[in-house]
Each structure stands twice: as C-alpha cells, then as structure tokens.
C-alpha cells in the first residue's frame, strides 16, 4: 500500500526537539499531535479553566496531497480522565490549507487542567476525500428507514 506523504514545516518559533506527528502503535489510525507552546508559556504550561476553550498551537504547517484531508480527533485518555476534548470534532484540514495547525480544545471537566508543552493533545487521521456533485431532484427514492432520524432506530 502506497502511503501518502505529508510535508511538514515548523513555525520559526517552534520547538525543534518535539516529535513530528507519529503513530503510537502499528495499528493506530491516528498519529499523535503535541502542544508546542510559545517559548514564554512553555515552563508554566497553558491552564484551561472549566468550560474554557483555547486554540492550542502545534508549531506545524502541513501540505497534504490533493485528494486527501486530515481530521483532528480527541485523545480518549484526556477526555476520560480530565474532561478535556476537542471542539468541532473532527476538525478538517483541507489539502489546500497551508496555515498554522492549531487544535481547538475545551475543558469540560470540573477542575482546571494544565496543558504541558510537548504533551500529546490530539490525533491526526489522514483520509482520502471523495468529492460529490449535488443535484436538485424532484423526489428522493424511498428506503426502509425513510425520514426517521435522531433515535428513530432505537434508544439514543
């Protein structure tokens, strides 16, 4: 299987000692992204108060091949143990975006959470994209489900 190559550059201020996104195990679908805090914030970390959100920098910019996207997803351990997760999940990075890669995080927990420089904060999943053509129709074909939604096939 041919792996897509993702070109990565670091911001001028970024910490060159932090690892690039990497897969933790052979079967991992997502590569871990790390917080790359600005130099003046690295020692203290970033405090997320309960219900506070922040755009956390990674210090990276990406070039995805045409026909691919990257999705940012939460880390389950942060969500379970601390209530810290991502907003706008999954976040989509389009193949033509070249700006800074930031992770929109929120603390849904009851206690302040200190995010440390270099900490793994999200996963990035690279996936192929299928583009569609949308066409106005006079009617839609029927299905067994029909218009049922939001719990129509069972509880929750």
Secondary structure, DSSP 4 states (H G I P E B T S, - for coil): -PPPP-EEEE-TTS-TTSPPSB-SSTT-SSEEEE----GGGTTT-EEE-TT-EEEEE-SEEEEPPTTEEEEEE--HHHHHHH-EEESSSSEEE-TT--S--EEEEEE-SSS-EEEPTT-EEEEEEEEE---------S-----SSTT--SSTTS--
